[in-house]
Amino acid sequence: MKEYGKNMLIVSTYWGEAKSFKLIPISNDCPYLEAMYDPTTGLLAIIGKSKKQVFHNVPKIDDNGDMIYMKMGKRENGKTYKEERRTIETFQEYYLIEESEIIDFVKSFGVNSDAFNYTAYIEASRKKSEVIVPEKAPIISLEGEVLTK
């Protein structure tokens, strides 16, 4: 059986405005291009080397390569330019959401997992991400009057 892991380096980075960490490959036998920790959601996004075909809406362009804008108004999705559906080749993505699985992945692939304090980022995001969701959101009229509680 082929051995895997210990072929990525953990480094500091930013995700938006928050400090975070990512893993970058240090050898060609690594099956991933990168892994990034999102401190706002507490998930690890992993980009693999395998590719897949997916449909995406992309801006429609003219002969000069400029976006073609709508002549009047906006589309239902709020965009002011025309779009067309195209098949695009993208890299496979994986998302780990369980903290224990994230830690296991980083330990398995990070050559410096013993020296880099990646768990500090995970702990910090755990404290920030405790979101309280009400059982039933109130309905508010256009005038600002609360109709239901």
N, CA, C and O atoms as a GROMACS GRO file, in nm:
protein
  596
    1MET      N    1   0.083  -0.118   0.000
    1MET     CA    2   0.000   0.000   0.000
    1MET      C    3   0.088   0.125   0.000
    1MET      O    4   0.186   0.132   0.074
    2LYS      N    5   0.053   0.221  -0.083
    2LYS     CA    6   0.133   0.342  -0.094
    2LYS      C    7   0.108   0.434   0.026
    2LYS      O    8  -0.005   0.455   0.068
    3GLU      N    9   0.216   0.486   0.079
    3GLU     CA   10   0.207   0.580   0.191
    3GLU      C   11   0.158   0.715   0.141
    3GLU      O   12   0.189   0.755   0.029
    4TYR      N   13   0.083   0.786   0.223
    4TYR     CA   14   0.039   0.920   0.187
    4TYR      C   15   0.067   1.012   0.304
    4TYR      O   16   0.086   0.969   0.418
    5GLY      N   17   0.068   1.139   0.274
    5GLY     CA   18   0.082   1.238   0.380
    5GLY      C   19   0.223   1.288   0.399
    5GLY      O   20   0.317   1.246   0.331
    6LYS      N   21   0.233   1.378   0.495
    6LYS     CA   22   0.360   1.445   0.530
    6LYS      C   23   0.428   1.504   0.407
    6LYS      O   24   0.550   1.497   0.393
    7ASN      N   25   0.346   1.564   0.317
    7ASN     CA   26   0.403   1.627   0.198
    7ASN      C   27   0.344   1.766   0.173
    7ASN      O   28   0.340   1.814   0.059
    8MET      N   29   0.299   1.829   0.283
    8MET     CA   30   0.250   1.966   0.274
    8MET      C   31   0.311   2.047   0.389
    8MET      O   32   0.339   1.994   0.497
    9LEU      N   33   0.329   2.176   0.365
    9LEU     CA   34   0.384   2.266   0.465
    9LEU      C   35   0.273   2.358   0.514
    9LEU      O   36   0.200   2.414   0.433
   10ILE      N   37   0.260   2.374   0.644
   10ILE     CA   38   0.160   2.464   0.702
   10ILE      C   39   0.221   2.602   0.713
   10ILE      O   40   0.330   2.619   0.768
   11VAL      N   41   0.150   2.703   0.660
   11VAL     CA   42   0.200   2.840   0.663
   11VAL      C   43   0.087   2.934   0.707
   11VAL      O   44  -0.031   2.900   0.696
   12SER      N   45   0.125   3.051   0.756
   12SER     CA   46   0.028   3.154   0.796
   12SER      C   47  -0.025   3.225   0.673
   12SER      O   48   0.047   3.241   0.574
   13THR      N   49  -0.151   3.267   0.680
   13THR     CA   50  -0.212   3.339   0.569
   13THR      C   51  -0.330   3.419   0.622
   13THR      O   52  -0.352   3.427   0.743
   14TYR      N   53  -0.405   3.478   0.532
   14TYR     CA   54  -0.528   3.549   0.566
   14TYR      C   55  -0.643   3.486   0.489
   14TYR      O   56  -0.625   3.441   0.376
   15TRP      N   57  -0.760   3.484   0.550
   15TRP     CA   58  -0.885   3.449   0.483
   15TRP      C   59  -0.973   3.572   0.502
   15TRP      O   60  -1.027   3.594   0.610
   16GLY      N   61  -0.987   3.650   0.396
   16GLY     CA   62  -1.056   3.778   0.411
   16GLY      C   63  -0.971   3.868   0.497
   16GLY      O   64  -0.856   3.897   0.464
   17GLU      N   65  -1.027   3.914   0.608
   17GLU     CA   66  -0.953   4.000   0.700
   17GLU      C   67  -0.902   3.925   0.822
   17GLU      O   68  -0.836   3.984   0.908
   18ALA      N   69  -0.931   3.796   0.830
   18ALA     CA   70  -0.891   3.718   0.947
   18ALA      C   71  -0.763   3.640   0.920
   18ALA      O   72  -0.742   3.589   0.809
   19LYS      N   73  -0.677   3.632   1.021
   19LYS     CA   74  -0.556   3.551   1.009
   19LYS      C   75  -0.595   3.404   1.009
   19LYS      O   76  -0.690   3.364   1.078
   20SER      N   77  -0.523   3.324   0.933
   20SER     CA   78  -0.555   3.184   0.920
   20SER      C   79  -0.428   3.105   0.885
   20SER      O   80  -0.316   3.156   0.897
   21PHE      N   81  -0.447   2.981   0.842
   21PHE     CA   82  -0.335   2.899   0.797
   21PHE      C   83  -0.378   2.823   0.672
   21PHE      O   84  -0.497   2.806   0.645
   22LYS      N   85  -0.279   2.779   0.597
   22LYS     CA   86  -0.304   2.696   0.479
   22LYS      C   87  -0.194   2.594   0.469
   22LYS      O   88  -0.089   2.608   0.530
   23LEU      N   89  -0.218   2.491   0.392
   23LEU     CA   90  -0.119   2.388   0.364
   23LEU      C   91  -0.085   2.394   0.217
   23LEU      O   92  -0.174   2.401   0.132
   24ILE      N   93   0.044   2.393   0.186
   24ILE     CA   94   0.090   2.398   0.048
   24ILE      C   95   0.178   2.275   0.021
   24ILE      O   96   0.252   2.232   0.109
   25PRO      N   97   0.170   2.218  -0.100
   25PRO     CA   98   0.247   2.097  -0.129
   25PRO      C   99   0.397   2.127  -0.135
   25PRO      O  100   0.439   2.233  -0.181
   26ILE      N  101   0.476   2.031  -0.089
   26ILE     CA  102   0.622   2.045  -0.095
   26ILE      C  103   0.686   1.936  -0.179
   26ILE      O  104   0.808   1.930  -0.193
   27SER      N  105   0.601   1.847  -0.236
   27SER     CA  106   0.653   1.743  -0.326
   27SER      C  107   0.548   1.714  -0.433
   27SER      O  108   0.430   1.741  -0.414
   28ASN      N  109   0.593   1.660  -0.544
   28ASN     CA  110   0.503   1.632  -0.657
   28ASN      C  111   0.406   1.518  -0.629
   28ASN      O  112   0.304   1.509  -0.696
   29ASP      N  113   0.435   1.433  -0.532
   29ASP     CA  114   0.344   1.322  -0.504
   29ASP      C  115   0.227   1.360  -0.414
   29ASP      O  116   0.144   1.276  -0.381
   30CYS      N  117   0.219   1.487  -0.375
   30CYS     CA  118   0.107   1.534  -0.294
   30CYS      C  119  -0.019   1.536  -0.381
   30CYS      O  120  -0.016   1.592  -0.491
   31PRO      N  121  -0.130   1.477  -0.334
   31PRO     CA  122  -0.252   1.474  -0.415
   31PRO      C  123  -0.333   1.604  -0.414
   31PRO      O  124  -0.436   1.613  -0.480
   32TYR      N  125  -0.286   1.703  -0.341
   32TYR     CA  126  -0.360   1.828  -0.328
   32TYR      C  127  -0.277   1.948  -0.372
   32TYR      O  128  -0.154   1.947  -0.362
   33LEU      N  129  -0.345   2.051  -0.423
   33LEU     CA  130  -0.278   2.175  -0.462
   33LEU      C  131  -0.264   2.268  -0.344
   33LEU      O  132  -0.165   2.339  -0.331
   34GLU      N  133  -0.365   2.269  -0.256
   34GLU     CA  134  -0.359   2.347  -0.134
   34GLU      C  135  -0.477   2.312  -0.045
   34GLU      O  136  -0.574   2.251  -0.091
   35ALA      N  137  -0.468   2.350   0.080
   35ALA     CA  138  -0.578   2.337   0.176
   35ALA      C  139  -0.580   2.467   0.255
   35ALA      O  140  -0.476   2.512   0.303
   36MET      N  141  -0.699   2.527   0.270
   36MET     CA  142  -0.711   2.656   0.337
   36MET      C  143  -0.814   2.647   0.449
   36MET      O  144  -0.923   2.594   0.428
   37TYR      N  145  -0.780   2.699   0.564
   37TYR     CA  146  -0.873   2.699   0.677
   37TYR      C  147  -0.951   2.829   0.677
   37TYR      O  148  -0.893   2.938   0.676
   38ASP      N  149  -1.085   2.818   0.677
   38ASP     CA  150  -1.173   2.934   0.681
   38ASP      C  151  -1.213   2.960   0.826
   38ASP      O  152  -1.296   2.887   0.880
   39PRO      N  153  -1.155   3.061   0.892
   39PRO     CA  154  -1.186   3.086   1.032
   39PRO      C  155  -1.327   3.141   1.054
   39PRO      O  156  -1.376   3.140   1.167
   40THR      N  157  -1.392   3.190   0.950
   40THR     CA  158  -1.527   3.243   0.966
   40THR      C  159  -1.631   3.132   0.975
   40THR      O  160  -1.735   3.150   1.039
   41THR      N  161  -1.606   3.017   0.913
   41THR     CA  162  -1.700   2.905   0.918
   41THR      C  163  -1.644   2.784   0.991
   41THR      O  164  -1.720   2.695   1.029
   42GLY      N  165  -1.513   2.780   1.010
   42GLY     CA  166  -1.451   2.666   1.078
   42GLY      C  167  -1.434   2.544   0.990
   42GLY      O  168  -1.431   2.432   1.040
   43LEU      N  169  -1.424   2.565   0.859
   43LEU     CA  170  -1.405   2.450   0.771
   43LEU      C  171  -1.270   2.457   0.701
   43LEU      O  172  -1.209   2.563   0.688
   44LEU      N  173  -1.224   2.340   0.657
   44LEU     CA  174  -1.100   2.330   0.582
   44LEU      C  175  -1.136   2.299   0.438
   44LEU      O  176  -1.193   2.194   0.408
   45ALA      N  177  -1.102   2.392   0.347
   45ALA     CA  178  -1.128   2.375   0.204
   45ALA      C  179  -1.001   2.318   0.141
   45ALA      O  180  -0.893   2.375   0.154
   46ILE      N  181  -1.016   2.205   0.073
   46ILE     CA  182  -0.901   2.134   0.014
   46ILE      C  183  -0.920   2.130  -0.137
   46ILE      O  184  -1.026   2.091  -0.186
   47ILE      N  185  -0.817   2.171  -0.210
   47ILE     CA  186  -0.821   2.169  -0.356
   47ILE      C  187  -0.734   2.054  -0.403
   47ILE      O  188  -0.613   2.051  -0.378
   48GLY      N  189  -0.796   1.958  -0.473
   48GLY     CA  190  -0.725   1.840  -0.522
   48GLY      C  191  -0.666   1.865  -0.659
   48GLY      O  192  -0.694   1.966  -0.723
   49LYS      N  193  -0.583   1.770  -0.704
   49LYS     CA  194  -0.521   1.780  -0.838
   49LYS      C  195  -0.612   1.727  -0.948
   49LYS      O  196  -0.593   1.763  -1.064
   50SER      N  197  -0.709   1.644  -0.914
   50SER     CA  198  -0.797   1.591  -1.019
   50SER      C  199  -0.893   1.699  -1.065
   50SER      O  200  -0.934   1.785  -0.988
   51LYS      N  201  -0.928   1.693  -1.194
   51LYS     CA  202  -1.013   1.796  -1.254
   51LYS      C  203  -1.149   1.740  -1.287
   51LYS      O  204  -1.167   1.619  -1.303
   52LYS      N  205  -1.247   1.831  -1.297
   52LYS     CA  206  -1.382   1.792  -1.334
   52LYS      C  207  -1.443   1.901  -1.422
   52LYS      O  208  -1.401   2.016  -1.419
   53GLN      N  209  -1.543   1.862  -1.500
   53GLN     CA  210  -1.616   1.955  -1.586
   53GLN      C  211  -1.741   2.000  -1.512
   53GLN      O  212  -1.819   1.918  -1.465
   54VAL      N  213  -1.761   2.132  -1.500
   54VAL     CA  214  -1.880   2.186  -1.435
   54VAL      C  215  -1.936   2.300  -1.519
   54VAL      O  216  -1.865   2.364  -1.596
   55PHE      N  217  -2.066   2.324  -1.504
   55PHE     CA  218  -2.130   2.435  -1.572
   55PHE      C  219  -2.122   2.560  -1.485
   55PHE      O  220  -2.145   2.553  -1.364
   56HIS      N  221  -2.089   2.673  -1.546
   56HIS     CA  222  -2.086   2.803  -1.478
   56HIS      C  223  -2.147   2.907  -1.570
   56HIS      O  224  -2.135   2.899  -1.692
   57ASN      N  225  -2.213   3.005  -1.509
   57ASN     CA  226  -2.256   3.120  -1.586
   57ASN      C  227  -2.141   3.220  -1.586
   57ASN      O  228  -2.093   3.261  -1.481
   58VAL      N  229  -2.098   3.258  -1.705
   58VAL     CA  230  -1.987   3.353  -1.719
   58VAL      C  231  -2.037   3.474  -1.797
   58VAL      O  232  -2.131   3.463  -1.876
   59PRO      N  233  -1.974   3.589  -1.776
   59PRO     CA  234  -2.016   3.708  -1.850
   59PRO      C  235  -2.003   3.687  -2.000
   59PRO      O  236  -1.905   3.630  -2.048
   60LYS      N  237  -2.102   3.734  -2.075
   60LYS     CA  238  -2.097   3.730  -2.220
   60LYS      C  239  -2.008   3.846  -2.264
   60LYS      O  240  -2.020   3.957  -2.213
   61ILE      N  241  -1.916   3.820  -2.359
   61ILE     CA  242  -1.822   3.923  -2.401
   61ILE      C  243  -1.836   3.951  -2.550
   61ILE      O  244  -1.883   3.868  -2.628
   62ASP      N  245  -1.793   4.073  -2.586
   62ASP     CA  246  -1.798   4.111  -2.727
   62ASP      C  247  -1.666   4.073  -2.795
   62ASP      O  248  -1.582   4.007  -2.735
   63ASP      N  249  -1.649   4.116  -2.921
   63ASP     CA  250  -1.529   4.081  -2.996
   63ASP      C  251  -1.401   4.138  -2.935
   63ASP      O  252  -1.292   4.088  -2.963
   64ASN      N  253  -1.412   4.241  -2.853
   64ASN     CA  254  -1.296   4.302  -2.788
   64ASN      C  255  -1.265   4.241  -2.652
   64ASN      O  256  -1.166   4.276  -2.589
   65GLY      N  257  -1.349   4.148  -2.607
   65GLY     CA  258  -1.327   4.086  -2.477
   65GLY      C  259  -1.391   4.163  -2.363
   65GLY      O  260  -1.365   4.132  -2.246
   66ASP      N  261  -1.475   4.263  -2.394
   66ASP     CA  262  -1.543   4.342  -2.292
   66ASP      C  263  -1.679   4.280  -2.261
   66ASP      O  264  -1.744   4.223  -2.350
   67MET      N  265  -1.723   4.292  -2.135
   67MET     CA  266  -1.854   4.240  -2.098
   67MET      C  267  -1.964   4.315  -2.172
   67MET      O  268  -1.954   4.435  -2.197
   68ILE      N  269  -2.069   4.241  -2.208
   68ILE     CA  270  -2.184   4.302  -2.273
   68ILE      C  271  -2.286   4.334  -2.164
   68ILE      O  272  -2.337   4.244  -2.096
   69TYR      N  273  -2.316   4.463  -2.147
   69TYR     CA  274  -2.408   4.507  -2.042
   69TYR      C  275  -2.551   4.509  -2.094
   69TYR      O  276  -2.574   4.522  -2.214
   70MET      N  277  -2.647   4.496  -2.003
   70MET     CA  278  -2.788   4.502  -2.036
   70MET      C  279  -2.821   4.642  -2.085
   70MET      O  280  -2.766   4.740  -2.036
   71LYS      N  281  -2.910   4.652  -2.181
   71LYS     CA  282  -2.949   4.785  -2.232
   71LYS      C  283  -3.041   4.856  -2.135
   71LYS      O  284  -3.037   4.978  -2.123
   72MET      N  285  -3.125   4.779  -2.065
   72MET     CA  286  -3.218   4.840  -1.968
   72MET      C  287  -3.228   4.749  -1.846
   72MET      O  288  -3.239   4.627  -1.859
   73GLY      N  289  -3.225   4.808  -1.730
   73GLY     CA  290  -3.251   4.736  -1.606
   73GLY      C  291  -3.148   4.633  -1.568
   73GLY      O  292  -3.034   4.632  -1.615
   74LYS      N  293  -3.195   4.544  -1.481
   74LYS     CA  294  -3.110   4.437  -1.430
   74LYS      C  295  -3.179   4.304  -1.454
   74LYS      O  296  -3.300   4.298  -1.475
   75ARG      N  297  -3.101   4.198  -1.450
   75ARG     CA  298  -3.155   4.063  -1.460
   75ARG      C  299  -3.214   4.024  -1.324
   75ARG      O  300  -3.194   4.094  -1.225
   76GLU      N  301  -3.284   3.912  -1.320
   76GLU     CA  302  -3.345   3.866  -1.195
   76GLU      C  303  -3.242   3.844  -1.084
   76GLU      O  304  -3.272   3.861  -0.966
   77ASN      N  305  -3.120   3.806  -1.123
   77ASN     CA  306  -3.015   3.782  -1.023
   77ASN      C  307  -2.943   3.910  -0.983
   77ASN      O  308  -2.847   3.906  -0.906
   78GLY      N  309  -2.989   4.026  -1.034
   78GLY     CA  310  -2.932   4.155  -0.996
   78GLY      C  311  -2.814   4.200  -1.079
   78GLY      O  312  -2.764   4.310  -1.059
   79LYS      N  313  -2.768   4.117  -1.171
   79LYS     CA  314  -2.652   4.153  -1.252
   79LYS      C  315  -2.693   4.243  -1.367
   79LYS      O  316  -2.803   4.230  -1.421
   80THR      N  317  -2.604   4.335  -1.403
   80THR     CA  318  -2.633   4.432  -1.509
   80THR      C  319  -2.570   4.392  -1.642
   80THR      O  320  -2.576   4.468  -1.738
   81TYR      N  321  -2.512   4.274  -1.649
   81TYR     CA  322  -2.449   4.227  -1.773
   81TYR      C  323  -2.508   4.093  -1.813
   81TYR      O  324  -2.566   4.021  -1.731
   82LYS      N  325  -2.493   4.060  -1.939
   82LYS     CA  326  -2.543   3.934  -1.993
   82LYS      C  327  -2.449   3.820  -1.954
   82LYS      O  328  -2.329   3.840  -1.938
   83GLU      N  329  -2.506   3.701  -1.939
   83GLU     CA  330  -2.427   3.583  -1.906
   83GLU      C  331  -2.462   3.470  -2.001
   83GLU      O  332  -2.567   3.469  -2.064
   84GLU      N  333  -2.369   3.374  -2.009
   84GLU     CA  334  -2.395   3.253  -2.084
   84GLU      C  335  -2.342   3.134  -2.005
   84GLU      O  336  -2.245   3.147  -1.930
   85ARG      N  337  -2.406   3.020  -2.023
   85ARG     CA  338  -2.366   2.899  -1.951
   85ARG      C  339  -2.257   2.829  -2.029
   85ARG      O  340  -2.274   2.798  -2.147
   86ARG      N  341  -2.145   2.802  -1.962
   86ARG     CA  342  -2.029   2.737  -2.025
   86ARG      C  343  -1.980   2.623  -1.938
   86ARG      O  344  -1.994   2.624  -1.816
   87THR      N  345  -1.922   2.524  -2.004
   87THR     CA  346  -1.856   2.416  -1.932
   87THR      C  347  -1.713   2.459  -1.905
   87THR      O  348  -1.640   2.500  -1.995
   88ILE      N  349  -1.674   2.450  -1.779
   88ILE     CA  350  -1.540   2.493  -1.738
   88ILE      C  351  -1.474   2.378  -1.662
   88ILE      O  352  -1.538   2.310  -1.582
   89GLU      N  353  -1.346   2.357  -1.688
   89GLU     CA  354  -1.271   2.255  -1.616
   89GLU      C  355  -1.218   2.318  -1.487
   89GLU      O  356  -1.146   2.417  -1.491
   90THR      N  357  -1.254   2.258  -1.374
   90THR     CA  358  -1.206   2.308  -1.245
   90THR      C  359  -1.145   2.192  -1.166
   90THR      O  360  -1.163   2.076  -1.201
   91PHE      N  361  -1.072   2.226  -1.062
   91PHE     CA  362  -1.013   2.126  -0.976
   91PHE      C  363  -1.118   2.077  -0.876
   91PHE      O  364  -1.205   2.153  -0.834
   92GLN      N  365  -1.107   1.951  -0.838
   92GLN     CA  366  -1.197   1.892  -0.740
   92GLN      C  367  -1.175   1.960  -0.605
   92GLN      O  368  -1.062   1.985  -0.565
   93GLU      N  369  -1.284   1.990  -0.534
   93GLU     CA  370  -1.276   2.052  -0.403
   93GLU      C  371  -1.334   1.958  -0.298
   93GLU      O  372  -1.429   1.884  -0.325
   94TYR      N  373  -1.277   1.963  -0.180
   94TYR     CA  374  -1.325   1.884  -0.067
   94TYR      C  375  -1.338   1.979   0.052
   94TYR      O  376  -1.258   2.071   0.066
   95TYR      N  377  -1.438   1.956   0.136
   95TYR     CA  378  -1.459   2.042   0.252
   95TYR      C  379  -1.472   1.957   0.377
   95TYR      O  380  -1.558   1.869   0.384
   96LEU      N  381  -1.387   1.982   0.474
   96LEU     CA  382  -1.396   1.915   0.603
   96LEU      C  383  -1.460   2.012   0.702
   96LEU      O  384  -1.416   2.126   0.716
   97ILE      N  385  -1.565   1.964   0.769
   97ILE     CA  386  -1.636   2.053   0.862
   97ILE      C  387  -1.621   2.010   1.007
   97ILE      O  388  -1.642   2.091   1.098
   98GLU      N  389  -1.586   1.884   1.030
   98GLU     CA  390  -1.569   1.836   1.167
   98GLU      C  391  -1.429   1.870   1.216
   98GLU      O  392  -1.329   1.842   1.149
   99GLU      N  393  -1.423   1.931   1.334
   99GLU     CA  394  -1.295   1.974   1.389
   99GLU      C  395  -1.196   1.859   1.401
   99GLU      O  396  -1.078   1.876   1.370
  100SER      N  397  -1.241   1.743   1.445
  100SER     CA  398  -1.151   1.629   1.462
  100SER      C  399  -1.094   1.582   1.327
  100SER      O  400  -0.978   1.543   1.320
  101GLU      N  401  -1.176   1.587   1.221
  101GLU     CA  402  -1.128   1.548   1.088
  101GLU      C  403  -1.028   1.650   1.033
  101GLU      O  404  -0.932   1.613   0.966
  102ILE      N  405  -1.051   1.778   1.062
  102ILE     CA  406  -0.957   1.883   1.020
  102ILE      C  407  -0.822   1.861   1.087
  102ILE      O  408  -0.718   1.867   1.021
  103ILE      N  409  -0.823   1.836   1.216
  103ILE     CA  410  -0.699   1.814   1.290
  103ILE      C  411  -0.628   1.689   1.239
  103ILE      O  412  -0.506   1.689   1.222
  104ASP      N  413  -0.703   1.581   1.214
  104ASP     CA  414  -0.643   1.458   1.160
  104ASP      C  415  -0.579   1.482   1.024
  104ASP      O  416  -0.469   1.433   0.998
  105PHE      N  417  -0.647   1.558   0.937
  105PHE     CA  418  -0.593   1.588   0.804
  105PHE      C  419  -0.462   1.667   0.817
  105PHE      O  420  -0.363   1.634   0.752
  106VAL      N  421  -0.463   1.772   0.900
  106VAL     CA  422  -0.344   1.856   0.915
  106VAL      C  423  -0.229   1.775   0.973
  106VAL      O  424  -0.114   1.790   0.930
  107LYS      N  425  -0.258   1.690   1.071
  107LYS     CA  426  -0.153   1.605   1.128
  107LYS      C  427  -0.098   1.507   1.025
  107LYS      O  428   0.022   1.480   1.022
  108SER      N  429  -0.186   1.454   0.939
  108SER     CA  430  -0.144   1.355   0.839
  108SER      C  431  -0.061   1.415   0.727
  108SER      O  432   0.034   1.353   0.680
  109PHE      N  433  -0.095   1.537   0.684
  109PHE     CA  434  -0.028   1.596   0.567
  109PHE      C  435   0.074   1.704   0.602
  109PHE      O  436   0.166   1.727   0.523
  110GLY      N  437   0.062   1.770   0.715
  110GLY     CA  438   0.154   1.878   0.749
  110GLY      C  439   0.285   1.828   0.806
  110GLY      O  440   0.287   1.767   0.913
  111VAL      N  441   0.396   1.855   0.736
  111VAL     CA  442   0.527   1.810   0.785
  111VAL      C  443   0.566   1.884   0.912
  111VAL      O  444   0.645   1.834   0.993
  112ASN      N  445   0.510   2.004   0.929
  112ASN     CA  446   0.543   2.084   1.046
  112ASN      C  447   0.424   2.096   1.142
  112ASN      O  448   0.412   2.196   1.213
  113SER      N  449   0.336   1.995   1.144
  113SER     CA  450   0.217   2.001   1.229
  113SER      C  451   0.250   2.001   1.378
  113SER      O  452   0.170   2.049   1.459
  114ASP      N  453   0.367   1.948   1.415
  114ASP     CA  454   0.407   1.950   1.556
  114ASP      C  455   0.460   2.087   1.598
  114ASP      O  456   0.450   2.124   1.714
  115ALA      N  457   0.516   2.163   1.504
  115ALA     CA  458   0.578   2.292   1.536
  115ALA      C  459   0.485   2.411   1.510
  115ALA      O  460   0.499   2.515   1.574
  116PHE      N  461   0.391   2.398   1.417
  116PHE     CA  462   0.302   2.509   1.381
  116PHE      C  463   0.176   2.502   1.466
  116PHE      O  464   0.112   2.397   1.475
  117ASN      N  465   0.139   2.612   1.530
  117ASN     CA  466   0.025   2.616   1.620
  117ASN      C  467  -0.105   2.643   1.544
  117ASN      O  468  -0.169   2.746   1.564
  118TYR      N  469  -0.145   2.550   1.458
  118TYR     CA  470  -0.267   2.566   1.379
  118TYR      C  471  -0.393   2.553   1.465
  118TYR      O  472  -0.498   2.606   1.429
  119THR      N  473  -0.384   2.482   1.578
  119THR     CA  474  -0.501   2.465   1.663
  119THR      C  475  -0.547   2.596   1.726
  119THR      O  476  -0.663   2.609   1.765
  120ALA      N  477  -0.457   2.694   1.736
  120ALA     CA  478  -0.497   2.825   1.789
  120ALA      C  479  -0.600   2.891   1.698
  120ALA      O  480  -0.692   2.957   1.746
  121TYR      N  481  -0.586   2.875   1.566
  121TYR     CA  482  -0.682   2.930   1.471
  121TYR      C  483  -0.816   2.858   1.480
  121TYR      O  484  -0.922   2.920   1.470
  122ILE      N  485  -0.810   2.727   1.500
  122ILE     CA  486  -0.933   2.648   1.512
  122ILE      C  487  -1.008   2.686   1.639
  122ILE      O  488  -1.130   2.702   1.637
  123GLU      N  489  -0.936   2.700   1.750
  123GLU     CA  490  -0.999   2.739   1.876
  123GLU      C  491  -1.059   2.879   1.868
  123GLU      O  492  -1.168   2.903   1.920
  124ALA      N  493  -0.988   2.971   1.805
  124ALA     CA  494  -1.037   3.108   1.792
  124ALA      C  495  -1.165   3.113   1.708
  124ALA      O  496  -1.258   3.186   1.741
  125SER      N  497  -1.170   3.036   1.601
  125SER     CA  498  -1.290   3.037   1.516
  125SER      C  499  -1.407   2.968   1.586
  125SER      O  500  -1.522   3.004   1.562
  126ARG      N  501  -1.378   2.871   1.670
  126ARG     CA  502  -1.485   2.804   1.746
  126ARG      C  503  -1.555   2.903   1.838
  126ARG      O  504  -1.677   2.900   1.852
  127LYS      N  505  -1.480   2.990   1.901
  127LYS     CA  506  -1.538   3.089   1.993
  127LYS      C  507  -1.620   3.193   1.919
  127LYS      O  508  -1.723   3.238   1.970
  128LYS      N  509  -1.578   3.233   1.797
  128LYS     CA  510  -1.649   3.333   1.719
  128LYS      C  511  -1.769   3.277   1.646
  128LYS      O  512  -1.863   3.351   1.618
  129SER      N  513  -1.768   3.149   1.615
  129SER     CA  514  -1.870   3.095   1.524
  129SER      C  515  -1.993   3.040   1.594
  129SER      O  516  -2.077   2.977   1.530
  130GLU      N  517  -2.007   3.062   1.723
  130GLU     CA  518  -2.127   3.016   1.791
  130GLU      C  519  -2.241   3.112   1.758
  130GLU      O  520  -2.257   3.216   1.821
  131VAL      N  521  -2.318   3.074   1.658
  131VAL     CA  522  -2.426   3.160   1.609
  131VAL      C  523  -2.557   3.117   1.672
  131VAL      O  524  -2.590   2.998   1.672
  132ILE      N  525  -2.631   3.211   1.725
  132ILE     CA  526  -2.761   3.182   1.783
  132ILE      C  527  -2.866   3.208   1.676
  132ILE      O  528  -2.879   3.320   1.625
  133VAL      N  529  -2.941   3.105   1.641
  133VAL     CA  530  -3.045   3.116   1.540
  133VAL      C  531  -3.179   3.109   1.610
  133VAL      O  532  -3.208   3.010   1.677
  134PRO      N  533  -3.262   3.212   1.595
  134PRO     CA  534  -3.393   3.207   1.660
  134PRO      C  535  -3.480   3.097   1.598
  134PRO      O  536  -3.464   3.063   1.481
  135GLU      N  537  -3.572   3.042   1.679
  135GLU     CA  538  -3.658   2.936   1.627
  135GLU      C  539  -3.744   2.988   1.513
  135GLU      O  540  -3.762   2.920   1.412
  136LYS      N  541  -3.798   3.108   1.528
  136LYS     CA  542  -3.880   3.168   1.424
  136LYS      C  543  -3.845   3.315   1.416
  136LYS      O  544  -3.860   3.390   1.513
  137ALA      N  545  -3.798   3.356   1.300
  137ALA     CA  546  -3.760   3.495   1.282
  137ALA      C  547  -3.886   3.582   1.274
  137ALA      O  548  -3.986   3.539   1.217
  138PRO      N  549  -3.883   3.702   1.331
  138PRO     CA  550  -4.000   3.790   1.325
  138PRO      C  551  -4.022   3.841   1.183
  138PRO      O  552  -3.927   3.860   1.107
  139ILE      N  553  -4.148   3.863   1.149
  139ILE     CA  554  -4.182   3.924   1.021
  139ILE      C  555  -4.204   4.072   1.047
  139ILE      O  556  -4.282   4.109   1.136
  140ILE      N  557  -4.136   4.156   0.971
  140ILE     CA  558  -4.141   4.300   0.993
  140ILE      C  559  -4.198   4.365   0.867
  140ILE      O  560  -4.157   4.334   0.756
  141SER      N  561  -4.293   4.455   0.887
  141SER     CA  562  -4.355   4.524   0.774
  141SER      C  563  -4.259   4.627   0.716
  141SER      O  564  -4.155   4.656   0.775
  142LEU      N  565  -4.294   4.683   0.600
  142LEU     CA  566  -4.211   4.785   0.536
  142LEU      C  567  -4.199   4.909   0.624
  142LEU      O  568  -4.101   4.983   0.614
  143GLU      N  569  -4.298   4.932   0.708
  143GLU     CA  570  -4.296   5.048   0.798
  143GLU      C  571  -4.215   5.020   0.924
  143GLU      O  572  -4.197   5.111   1.006
  144GLY      N  573  -4.164   4.897   0.942
  144GLY     CA  574  -4.082   4.864   1.057
  144GLY      C  575  -4.160   4.803   1.171
  144GLY      O  576  -4.104   4.779   1.278
  145GLU      N  577  -4.289   4.777   1.152
  145GLU     CA  578  -4.373   4.720   1.256
  145GLU      C  579  -4.352   4.570   1.263
  145GLU      O  580  -4.354   4.502   1.160
  146VAL      N  581  -4.331   4.514   1.384
  146VAL     CA  582  -4.315   4.371   1.404
  146VAL      C  583  -4.452   4.306   1.396
  146VAL      O  584  -4.539   4.334   1.478
  147LEU      N  585  -4.473   4.218   1.297
  147LEU     CA  586  -4.602   4.155   1.276
  147LEU      C  587  -4.616   4.024   1.353
  147LEU      O  588  -4.725   3.991   1.400
  148THR      N  589  -4.505   3.946   1.367
  148THR     CA  590  -4.507   3.822   1.444
  148THR      C  591  -4.383   3.815   1.529
  148THR      O  592  -4.282   3.878   1.499
  149LYS      N  593  -4.394   3.738   1.634
  149LYS     CA  594  -4.280   3.717   1.724
  149LYS      C  595  -4.248   3.571   1.734
  149LYS      O  596  -4.155   3.533   1.805
   0.00000   0.00000   0.00000
